Amino acid sequence: MYGHMGSAELLIKEGADIAAKDSKVGWTPLHFAAGIGHQGIVRLLLDRKADPNATDGKVGWTPLHFAAMNGHLAVVKLLVDKKALVASEDLLSWTPRQLAHIKGHNKIVGLLCGGETELEPRNMGTSRWSPMHCTAVNGNASMVQLLMVDTQYKTNNTSWTPLREAAMKGFKRTLKILLTHGADIEAKDSNGWTPLQWAVEGGLETAFKLLVDQEADKTIEDERHRSLLHSAVSKGHESLVEQLIALEVNVNGKDNSGKTPLHYAAYQGHGRIVKRLITEGARINDKDKAGSTSLVYAVSNGHCAIVRALVERGADTESRFEKGRTLLHYAAESGQEEVVNLLLERGAKINVQDKDSLSPLYYAADSGHERIFRLFLDRGADAESTNNRAKARRYPTLLHLASGHGLEWAVRTLIEGGFDVNDKHGLRIPLHDAMDNGHQAVAQLLIDNGADVNGSDHGWTPLHYAVLNGMETAAQLLINKGAEVEAQAMTWSEPGHGLETMHGVTPIHMAAASGQDSIVRLLAQSQAKVDARTGDRRTALHLVAYTGCDTVVGLLVSHGADIDAKDIQDCTPLHLAAHMGHVNITKLLIDRRANINAKSKGKQTPLHLGIFSGHESVVQLLVDNKADMEVYGKNAPLALTLAIYEGQFEIAVLLINSGAKIEAKIGDTGAAMHAAVVKKNEMVLRALIAKGAKLEARNASKCTPLHVAAYEGWEAGVKLLIEGGACVDAKAALSATPLVLAREHRHERIIRLLLDNGADPNKTKMLWGFRIVEEG
């Protein structure tokens, strides 16, 4: 490894193993010597019969791979003379020659080419190039000549040929050699592109001319049906455009979107190419599939010189395009002031409307182009024009639009021009739009100019929008100007907080539900009724108990909110807080002496709702504060039974340990023991047994818990009950014992368990009228 010839000779003399491999990658001494280029040691090892074709254990390299890769020509010669396999492939199918080529060791490449019998590897992998690709991409014509074996070779995943690489780089000599040796001039890569298409794409004139001279297909199209002329035009390769025109390609060919080369040139702003195409007969007014002409693209992209050139050559300036738009609509939308002026000079109609009844002025405002907006007004554009179709849009007039977009300059201009700030379309005034979108400065401007602060759009006032958007300053402004704090919006929902559609919602409802304590305080101090009711009789305290903002609860209570107010279902705020699991709000309401046992119309208490929703902390808090655990009604089973049947087993244990009556039963289902067995929960059953629950409690069918466990086939429950002392021969209706029920349902393990614990197999034979066959 370090080139110490004397040491190497001594070690070999003393019997060192010349074929030994290191433990890390499996290199032999010959690998090390060849890789570093120690010619003398390589000769020494080869003379002592070291294997020149030994491979390592990682990538399958031989000493020749190492020597070739590192450019050690003399070592390569030594190895080849000793019969090293020059065509040896590593695990990725790379040969020594390829490694030498990549590193630019041309003499080694030549030496190895002379000795190989198979120059191209059979399997290059999915992403590897052959040496031919590498030389082609580097433009090394002499190496191409040297390596000329398979000019058609393609990489597996991309189908790239050496000719493609040379064409992309524009290497004339390499291209000539490849073509002379039969390279396929029409070979397509994985994109379906030929070398000629790549030459055009890259603007490589020399490669283009050479390929065309060799009769490459000049009518080829890509997957989008773009011709060579489309590509040349798109990239702005003027010289290639000229050469293609000279070859008489179709100047009006269309791609799959209906665009001609002229569309591309106009879009990209290639003015000279536009003029050249027109001279050669390009059809100026051809429309693509979107209905746009070349002039539309020139207008939209602000290429004024091209617009002028197209217009001077007869482009249609009066046609309607997509959605009935004119060229002036496009220019206004894209903010092309110079083009707007040109079109107006050419007689474009300034108040023309599209299919949505929108004028260019509307487009200028919608896109925020102030200079064009003012230009239109100066030229006499009608700022107040609208009709029924425009009314159906979100912003039916320009002032609505400007207010909704927060365009203060436009609002001011329109107001100064005499626009009515309270103009209603669909009941909505511009102030609604300003507040709805949070534009406080625009709102101030509208209010200062007489906007109605109580304008109502289906009950929604500007104050509703200000509150909804958390605009405290704007809300204060509106209130100072006389906004009604009790106004009721017809409908409102807040999906983000889980609130479904409500009716008759006031601003304080909205502020409370969204947790905006400062606005709640503002409204309360402005004499808003804190107990105002929605259509379903909910107060602001109901909503905040549901959505969960602690500070707002305190605010409302401190301003006199009814802590036990009932909604249309007779639920109090405490019901909703418990249902949603808001521990802090539940505690706050209890501390303020809320009725902890208030009943809804279904006789449900807050405890029922806390259990049903699985909020253990809330249940614990309610129980600690003496919530009645024995309340029941039509839709309100006993708390313990509810917890078990709803699968809230931790809560059930909590209730058991908190003193819930474990023997109480409602209806036919039996006591808590029966419920625990039906739900097959060991934790609850153990807790009940530990608290002394009656093992012989009966349900409506006179079944004990053991009957139910045997019937259900619950082995763990049967064991627990028997261990607790349950009677294995207890009789239910029709004298059925647990054993009879287990037999009836073929629960073999339960049958064996009962028999092993003394169940009498002969005690009864009847069940529901059927005789049970006795055991023999």
ZAMARGU-4260 file (C-alpha; in steps of 0.2 Angstrom, whole numbers, plus 5000, padded with zeros to 4 digits):
<rodrens>
0) 5000/5000/5000 | 5014/5012/5004 | 5026/5006/4990 | 5039/4998/5002 | 5047/4985/4990
5) 5059/4978/5002 | 5046/4975/5015 | 5035/4967/5003 | 5049/4955/4997 | 5053/4951/5015
10) 5035/4947/5020 | 5032/4936/5004 | 5048/4927/5009 | 5042/4924/5026 | 5026/4916/5019
15) 5014/4930/5019 | 4997/4926/5010 | 4997/4936/4994 | 4979/4932/4991 | 4973/4938/5009
20) 4958/4951/5008 | 4956/4965/5021 | 4940/4963/5032 | 4932/4979/5027 | 4930/4979/5008
25) 4939/4963/5002 | 4954/4970/4994 | 4969/4960/4990 | 4987/4967/4991 | 4986/4968/4972
30) 4971/4979/4973 | 4981/4991/4984 | 4997/4991/4973 | 4987/4993/4957 | 4976/5007/4963
35) 4991/5017/4970 | 5002/5013/4955 | 5017/5003/4963 | 5023/4995/4947 | 5037/4985/4955
40) 5026/4978/4969 | 5012/4974/4956 | 5026/4964/4946 | 5032/4956/4961 | 5014/4950/4966
45) 5010/4944/4948 | 5026/4934/4947 | 5021/4926/4963 | 5004/4921/4955 | 4993/4934/4963
50) 4976/4933/4954 | 4974/4948/4942 | 4955/4945/4942 | 4951/4945/4960 | 4936/4955/4964
55) 4932/4965/4980 | 4917/4962/4991 | 4908/4978/4988 | 4907/4983/4970 | 4916/4969/4961
60) 4931/4979/4955 | 4947/4969/4950 | 4965/4977/4951 | 4963/4982/4933 | 4947/4993/4937
65) 4958/5002/4950 | 4973/5004/4939 | 4962/5010/4924 | 4952/5022/4935 | 4967/5030/4943
70) 4977/5032/4926 | 4992/5020/4929 | 4996/5015/4911 | 5011/5004/4915 | 5002/4994/4929
75) 4987/4992/4916 | 5000/4985/4904 | 5007/4973/4917 | 4989/4967/4922 | 4984/4964/4904
80) 5000/4955/4900 | 4996/4943/4914 | 4979/4939/4907 | 4968/4952/4917 | 4950/4952/4910
85) 4949/4969/4901 | 4930/4966/4899 | 4927/4962/4917 | 4911/4970/4923 | 4908/4976/4941
90) 4891/4974/4950 | 4884/4989/4940 | 4891/4982/4924 | 4905/4995/4922 | 4921/4989/4914
95) 4939/4996/4917 | 4939/5004/4900 | 4923/5014/4905 | 4931/5020/4921 | 4947/5026/4912
100) 4936/5035/4899 | 4926/5044/4912 | 4942/5050/4920 | 4949/5055/4903 | 4964/5043/4903
105) 4963/5041/4884 | 4979/5030/4882 | 4972/5017/4893 | 4955/5018/4884 | 4965/5014/4868
110) 4975/5000/4876 | 4959/4992/4883 | 4949/4994/4867 | 4963/4985/4858 | 4961/4970/4869
115) 4942/4969/4872 | 4931/4956/4864 | 4915/4964/4870 | 4916/4983/4870 | 4898/4987/4875
120) 4891/4980/4891 | 4875/4970/4890 | 4867/4979/4905 | 4871/4997/4909 | 4858/4999/4922
125) 4844/5011/4921 | 4854/5027/4923 | 4871/5024/4916 | 4879/5030/4900 | 4891/5020/4889
130) 4908/5028/4885 | 4901/5033/4868 | 4888/5044/4877 | 4902/5051/4887 | 4913/5055/4873
135) 4898/5062/4863 | 4893/5074/4877 | 4911/5080/4878 | 4913/5082/4860 | 4929/5071/4859
140) 4928/5067/4841 | 4944/5057/4841 | 4938/5046/4855 | 4921/5043/4846 | 4931/5037/4832
145) 4941/5026/4844 | 4926/5019/4853 | 4915/5017/4837 | 4906/5000/4841 | 4887/5003/4844
150) 4881/5020/4839 | 4863/5015/4842 | 4866/5011/4861 | 4852/5018/4872 | 4852/5021/4891
155) 4838/5010/4898 | 4827/5023/4906 | 4828/5038/4895 | 4833/5030/4878 | 4846/5043/4875
160) 4858/5039/4861 | 4876/5046/4858 | 4869/5056/4843 | 4856/5064/4854 | 4870/5070/4866
165) 4881/5077/4852 | 4866/5086/4844 | 4861/5094/4861 | 4879/5100/4862 | 4881/5105/4844
170) 4897/5095/4841 | 4899/5095/4822 | 4913/5083/4820 | 4906/5070/4833 | 4889/5071/4824
175) 4898/5068/4807 | 4907/5053/4814 | 4891/5045/4822 | 4881/5048/4806 | 4895/5041/4795
180) 4894/5025/4806 | 4876/5023/4804 | 4869/5032/4820 | 4850/5032/4818 | 4846/5050/4814
185) 4827/5048/4819 | 4830/5039/4836 | 4818/5046/4849 | 4821/5047/4867 | 4809/5044/4881
190) 4801/5061/4877 | 4798/5056/4859 | 4811/5069/4853 | 4824/5066/4839 | 4841/5074/4839
195) 4835/5087/4826 | 4822/5093/4839 | 4835/5095/4852 | 4846/5105/4840 | 4832/5117/4837
200) 4827/5118/4855 | 4845/5123/4859 | 4847/5135/4844 | 4862/5125/4838 | 4863/5130/4819
205) 4877/5119/4815 | 4870/5104/4821 | 4853/5108/4814 | 4861/5111/4796 | 4871/5095/4797
210) 4856/5084/4803 | 4845/5092/4789 | 4858/5089/4776 | 4857/5071/4781 | 4839/5071/4778
215) 4832/5072/4796 | 4813/5073/4796 | 4810/5092/4797 | 4791/5089/4799 | 4793/5080/4816
220) 4781/5086/4830 | 4782/5083/4848 | 4769/5076/4860 | 4760/5092/4860 | 4760/5093/4841
225) 4773/5107/4841 | 4783/5108/4825 | 4801/5113/4824 | 4795/5130/4819 | 4785/5132/4835
230) 4800/5127/4845 | 4812/5139/4836 | 4799/5153/4837 | 4796/5150/4856 | 4814/5151/4860
235) 4817/5166/4849 | 4830/5157/4837 | 4828/5169/4823 | 4841/5161/4812 | 4833/5144/4813
240) 4817/5152/4810 | 4824/5158/4794 | 4831/5142/4789 | 4815/5132/4793 | 4805/5145/4782
245) 4818/5142/4768 | 4814/5123/4770 | 4796/5128/4767 | 4789/5121/4783 | 4771/5126/4787
250) 4770/5143/4795 | 4752/5140/4800 | 4753/5123/4808 | 4744/5121/4825 | 4749/5113/4841
255) 4736/5103/4851 | 4730/5119/4859 | 4727/5127/4842 | 4741/5139/4843 | 4752/5143/4828
260) 4770/5149/4828 | 4763/5167/4827 | 4754/5164/4843 | 4770/5159/4851 | 4780/5174/4844
265) 4767/5186/4850 | 4766/5179/4867 | 4785/5179/4869 | 4787/5196/4862 | 4798/5191/4847
270) 4794/5206/4836 | 4806/5202/4821 | 4800/5184/4821 | 4781/5191/4821 | 4785/5202/4806
275) 4794/5188/4797 | 4780/5175/4799 | 4767/5188/4793 | 4778/5191/4778 | 4778/5172/4774
280) 4759/5171/4775 | 4755/5168/4793 | 4737/5170/4796 | 4735/5185/4809 | 4717/5181/4814
285) 4718/5163/4818 | 4711/5158/4835 | 4717/5145/4846 | 4705/5133/4855 | 4703/5146/4869
290) 4697/5158/4856 | 4712/5169/4857 | 4722/5177/4842 | 4740/5182/4842 | 4734/5199/4845
295) 4726/5194/4861 | 4743/5187/4868 | 4752/5202/4862 | 4740/5213/4871 | 4739/5203/4887
300) 4758/5203/4889 | 4761/5221/4885 | 4771/5219/4868 | 4765/5236/4861 | 4776/5235/4846
305) 4769/5219/4841 | 4752/5225/4844 | 4755/5239/4833 | 4763/5228/4820 | 4748/5216/4820
310) 4735/5230/4819 | 4744/5238/4805 | 4744/5222/4795 | 4725/5220/4797 | 4723/5211/4814
315) 4705/5211/4820 | 4703/5223/4834 | 4684/5221/4836 | 4681/5203/4839 | 4675/5195/4855
320) 4686/5182/4863 | 4684/5171/4879 | 4669/5176/4889 | 4665/5189/4877 | 4680/5200/4881
325) 4688/5212/4869 | 4706/5217/4867 | 4703/5232/4879 | 4697/5220/4893 | 4713/5210/4891
330) 4724/5225/4891 | 4715/5233/4906 | 4716/5217/4916 | 4735/5214/4913 | 4739/5233/4917
335) 4746/5237/4899 | 4744/5256/4899 | 4754/5258/4883 | 4743/5245/4874 | 4727/5253/4882
340) 4732/5270/4874 | 4735/5262/4857 | 4719/5252/4857 | 4709/5268/4862 | 4718/5278/4848
345) 4713/5264/4836 | 4695/5267/4841 | 4692/5253/4854 | 4675/5256/4863 | 4678/5261/4881
350) 4662/5255/4889 | 4660/5238/4880 | 4655/5224/4891 | 4659/5206/4891 | 4646/5192/4894
355) 4647/5195/4913 | 4642/5214/4909 | 4659/5220/4915 | 4668/5234/4906 | 4687/5237/4904
360) 4686/5249/4919 | 4679/5236/4930 | 4694/5224/4925 | 4706/5238/4928 | 4699/5241/4946
365) 4698/5222/4949 | 4716/5220/4945 | 4722/5236/4955 | 4729/5246/4940 | 4726/5263/4946
370) 4734/5273/4931 | 4723/5263/4919 | 4708/5266/4930 | 4711/5284/4930 | 4715/5284/4911
375) 4698/5276/4908 | 4688/5289/4918 | 4698/5303/4910 | 4692/5296/4893 | 4674/5296/4899
380) 4671/5278/4905 | 4655/5275/4913 | 4658/5271/4931 | 4640/5268/4936 | 4635/5256/4922
385) 4628/5239/4928 | 4614/5227/4924 | 4606/5212/4930 | 4620/5200/4926 | 4633/5211/4935
390) 4621/5211/4950 | 4623/5193/4952 | 4642/5195/4955 | 4649/5197/4972 | 4654/5215/4968
395) 4640/5222/4957 | 4646/5240/4955 | 4663/5248/4954 | 4662/5255/4972 | 4657/5238/4979
400) 4673/5231/4970 | 4685/5245/4976 | 4678/5243/4994 | 4679/5225/4994 | 4697/5225/4987
405) 4703/5239/4999 | 4707/5251/4985 | 4706/5267/4994 | 4712/5277/4979 | 4698/5270/4968
410) 4685/5273/4982 | 4690/5291/4984 | 4690/5294/4965 | 4672/5286/4964 | 4665/5296/4978
415) 4673/5312/4972 | 4665/5308/4955 | 4648/5307/4964 | 4645/5289/4966 | 4632/5284/4979
420) 4640/5277/4994 | 4624/5268/4999 | 4620/5261/4982 | 4612/5244/4985 | 4613/5229/4974
425) 4606/5213/4983 | 4604/5224/4999 | 4623/5225/5001 | 4631/5242/5002 | 4650/5245/4999
430) 4653/5247/5018 | 4648/5229/5020 | 4661/5224/5007 | 4674/5235/5016 | 4671/5227/5033
435) 4668/5210/5026 | 4686/5210/5020 | 4694/5220/5034 | 4698/5236/5025 | 4697/5248/5039
440) 4704/5264/5030 | 4691/5261/5016 | 4677/5259/5029 | 4682/5275/5037 | 4682/5284/5021
445) 4665/5277/5017 | 4658/5282/5034 | 4665/5299/5033 | 4656/5301/5016 | 4639/5296/5023
450) 4638/5277/5022 | 4624/5270/5032 | 4632/5261/5047 | 4616/5251/5049 | 4614/5246/5031
455) 4606/5228/5032 | 4609/5214/5020 | 4598/5200/5027 | 4601/5207/5044 | 4619/5208/5042
460) 4626/5225/5046 | 4643/5232/5044 | 4645/5229/5063 | 4643/5211/5061 | 4657/5210/5048
465) 4668/5221/5059 | 4666/5209/5074 | 4668/5194/5063 | 4685/5200/5057 | 4690/5205/5074
470) 4691/5224/5069 | 4689/5232/5086 | 4694/5250/5080 | 4681/5248/5066 | 4668/5242/5078
475) 4671/5256/5090 | 4670/5268/5075 | 4653/5261/5069 | 4646/5261/5087 | 4651/5279/5089
480) 4642/5283/5072 | 4626/5275/5079 | 4627/5257/5074 | 4614/5246/5082 | 4622/5234/5094
485) 4607/5223/5094 | 4605/5220/5075 | 4601/5202/5071 | 4609/5193/5056 | 4596/5181/5048
490) 4609/5166/5047 | 4626/5163/5053 | 4637/5147/5056 | 4655/5145/5062 | 4661/5128/5056
495) 4678/5131/5064 | 4670/5131/5081 | 4658/5117/5077 | 4643/5129/5077 | 4629/5125/5065
500) 4618/5137/5056 | 4610/5149/5068 | 4597/5162/5066 | 4595/5180/5074 | 4613/5182/5079
505) 4619/5198/5086 | 4636/5205/5086 | 4639/5200/5104 | 4635/5182/5100 | 4648/5182/5086
510) 4661/5190/5097 | 4658/5178/5111 | 4658/5163/5100 | 4675/5168/5092 | 4683/5172/5108
515) 4686/5191/5105 | 4685/5197/5123 | 4690/5215/5119 | 4675/5217/5107 | 4664/5208/5119
520) 4669/5221/5132 | 4666/5235/5120 | 4649/5229/5115 | 4644/5226/5133 | 4649/5243/5138
525) 4639/5250/5123 | 4623/5243/5131 | 4622/5227/5120 | 4611/5214/5129 | 4622/5201/5135
530) 4607/5189/5136 | 4601/5192/5118 | 4594/5176/5111 | 4596/5168/5094 | 4583/5159/5085
535) 4586/5143/5096 | 4586/5153/5112 | 4605/5153/5115 | 4614/5167/5123 | 4632/5173/5120
540) 4636/5163/5136 | 4629/5147/5128 | 4640/5150/5113 | 4656/5153/5122 | 4653/5139/5134
545) 4652/5128/5118 | 4667/5136/5109 | 4678/5137/5125 | 4685/5154/5129 | 4687/5156/5147
550) 4690/5175/5148 | 4674/5179/5138 | 4664/5168/5150 | 4670/5179/5165 | 4667/5195/5155
555) 4649/5190/5151 | 4645/5184/5169 | 4653/5200/5176 | 4641/5210/5165 | 4626/5201/5172
560) 4624/5186/5160 | 4611/5174/5166 | 4621/5159/5171 | 4607/5147/5170 | 4599/5153/5154
565) 4590/5139/5144 | 4590/5137/5126 | 4576/5129/5115 | 4581/5112/5122 | 4582/5118/5140
570) 4601/5116/5140 | 4611/5129/5151 | 4628/5135/5147 | 4635/5122/5160 | 4627/5108/5149
575) 4637/5114/5134 | 4653/5116/5143 | 4652/5099/5150 | 4647/5092/5133 | 4662/5100/5125
580) 4674/5095/5139 | 4679/5113/5144 | 4685/5110/5162 | 4690/5128/5166 | 4673/5135/5160
585) 4664/5121/5169 | 4673/5126/5185 | 4670/5144/5182 | 4651/5141/5180 | 4650/5130/5195
590) 4660/5143/5205 | 4647/5156/5200 | 4633/5144/5207 | 4627/5137/5191 | 4613/5124/5193
595) 4624/5108/5192 | 4609/5097/5191 | 4599/5107/5178 | 4589/5096/5167 | 4586/5097/5148
600) 4570/5093/5140 | 4577/5075/5139 | 4580/5075/5157 | 4599/5076/5154 | 4610/5085/5167
605) 4627/5091/5163 | 4634/5075/5171 | 4625/5065/5158 | 4633/5075/5144 | 4650/5075/5151
610) 4649/5056/5152 | 4642/5054/5135 | 4656/5064/5127 | 4669/5055/5138 | 4676/5070/5147
615) 4683/5062/5163 | 4690/5078/5170 | 4673/5086/5168 | 4664/5072/5176 | 4676/5071/5191
620) 4673/5090/5193 | 4655/5088/5193 | 4655/5073/5205 | 4666/5083/5217 | 4654/5097/5217
625) 4639/5085/5222 | 4631/5082/5205 | 4617/5070/5206 | 4623/5053/5200 | 4605/5045/5201
630) 4595/5057/5190 | 4587/5048/5176 | 4573/5051/5163 | 4567/5045/5146 | 4583/5050/5137
635) 4594/5050/5153 | 4599/5033/5160 | 4608/5032/5177 | 4625/5040/5176 | 4634/5024/5180
640) 4624/5013/5167 | 4626/5027/5154 | 4645/5027/5156 | 4646/5008/5155 | 4635/5006/5140
645) 4643/5021/5131 | 4660/5012/5133 | 4667/5025/5145 | 4674/5013/5157 | 4687/5024/5166
650) 4672/5036/5170 | 4662/5021/5176 | 4675/5016/5188 | 4677/5034/5194 | 4658/5034/5197
655) 4659/5018/5206 | 4673/5025/5217 | 4663/5041/5220 | 4648/5032/5227 | 4636/5029/5213
660) 4622/5017/5218 | 4628/5001/5210 | 4612/4991/5213 | 4601/5004/5206 | 4592/4998/5190
665) 4580/5006/5178 | 4569/4997/5166 | 4573/4979/5161 | 4591/4979/5158 | 4597/4976/5176
670) 4609/4984/5187 | 4627/4990/5183 | 4634/4972/5185 | 4623/4966/5170 | 4629/4981/5160
675) 4647/4977/5164 | 4645/4959/5158 | 4636/4964/5142 | 4650/4976/5138 | 4663/4963/5143
680) 4674/4974/5153 | 4684/4967/5167 | 4690/4983/5175 | 4672/4989/5178 | 4666/4971/5184
685) 4681/4970/5196 | 4677/4988/5203 | 4659/4983/5206 | 4663/4966/5214 | 4676/4975/5225
690) 4662/4988/5230 | 4651/4973/5235 | 4639/4973/5221 | 4626/4959/5222 | 4632/4944/5212
695) 4614/4937/5212 | 4605/4953/5205 | 4592/4949/5193 | 4586/4958/5177 | 4568/4957/5169
700) 4572/4939/5163 | 4577/4934/5181 | 4595/4932/5174 | 4610/4935/5186 | 4626/4943/5179
705) 4633/4925/5178 | 4618/4920/5166 | 4623/4934/5155 | 4641/4931/5155 | 4638/4912/5150
710) 4625/4917/5137 | 4638/4930/5130 | 4652/4917/5130 | 4663/4929/5140 | 4675/4917/5149
715) 4685/4930/5159 | 4668/4937/5166 | 4662/4920/5171 | 4679/4916/5180 | 4677/4933/5189
720) 4659/4930/5195 | 4663/4912/5200 | 4678/4918/5210 | 4667/4931/5218 | 4655/4918/5224
725) 4641/4918/5211 | 4629/4904/5211 | 4633/4892/5197 | 4615/4884/5197 | 4605/4900/5199
730) 4589/4899/5189 | 4582/4912/5177 | 4565/4912/5168 | 4560/4894/5163 | 4572/4888/5176
735) 4587/4891/5164 | 4604/4890/5173 | 4620/4897/5166 | 4625/4880/5161 | 4609/4878/5150
740) 4613/4895/5142 | 4631/4890/5138 | 4625/4874/5131 | 4612/4882/5120 | 4625/4893/5112
745) 4639/4880/5112 | 4651/4889/5122 | 4662/4874/5126 | 4675/4883/5137 | 4661/4891/5147
750) 4652/4874/5149 | 4669/4866/5155 | 4672/4880/5167 | 4655/4879/5175 | 4655/4860/5177
755) 4673/4861/5184 | 4665/4873/5197 | 4651/4862/5202 | 4637/4866/5190 | 4624/4852/5190
760) 4622/4845/5173 | 4605/4837/5177 | 4597/4851/5187 | 4586/4857/5173 | 4583/4852/5155
765) 4571/4865/5148 | 4575/4881/5139 | 4562/4891/5130 | 4552/4875/5127 | 4566/4864/5121
770) 4573/4849/5130 | 4591/4849/5133 | 4599/4832/5130 | 4607/4825/5145 | 4625/4821/5146
775) 4627/4802/5145
</rodrens>
